[in-house]
Amino acid sequence: MNALVDIGALAPQANRRTRLRDYQAQLLARMQAAQSGAADAHHQLGVAIGEQRYLLELTEAGEIVPPSQLAGVPLTQPWYLGLANVRGSLLGVIDLARYFDPEASAAGPDARLVSLAPRLGFNCALLVTRVYGLRRAAAMDSAGAMLRDAEGQDWAPLSLAALVREERFLHVALASL
């Protein structure tokens, strides 16, 4: 016996997926333009990690995907969540909020995985609390080490290239017992 499916009930969900795909395609096109130098203005990717907003260089960020099921890896740091299969590639997943603060977590309904650009040489993705999209740091006011946008939101620049050189980031295994 065939089950009947209410097509009308599926339409909002399908529409949402289509909008998400369109947004990701636009973001990818802008990222590729920025990497090729074709962008007319320097943009960064705005993300939230815990309660803090950060700006990532587009040339250091890769694909943005919803979190998927993770394969846990025993004897690793609490901020190392495990391995995710993203389009056939295994990526180590780091909860960056927990990496910065052991009491925090980036997990939530708006969380996304942001993979690192291949040029950084790490098969890794960062769990971020939320992706805000493209931001233009040049249009923001400097407030010390922070930048402030027109809406009064503070943003901290975050270099993924510097992050992957940190000794602590490179050692996900727990210290030997």
C-alpha angles and dihedrals in degrees: 000000000000119000115230117232122207101229091193090061091053095050098080091049092047090046090052091051090049091051090048091050091048091049092049091048091051091047091048091050091051092047091051090048090051092049092050092048092243094118114108092213134031110254133184131198112252116217138164118228107188106316096333126090119222137187117222123195109248091224090060097047126077132183124349115217138162113263113271134197110298130215106223120231115211124229095024133128116279090247092057102085099184138254128326126195106226112180091328096314122109111227127186108232121219122193095218094192090057091044089058095039122016091211095054135077134192093211116120144111094290096042118131138183115240111195120212117250113264090240089069089064099228127115091216141126129198122222106225126185095230141349114227097183130231121355130181111224092189089066092053129089119244115242101178109284089349132074123220122210127211090269091057095253117145119227128189119207111237121195110208089190089059091043093057089052093057111112092222092051091053094054109065094157119096115250111271114269 
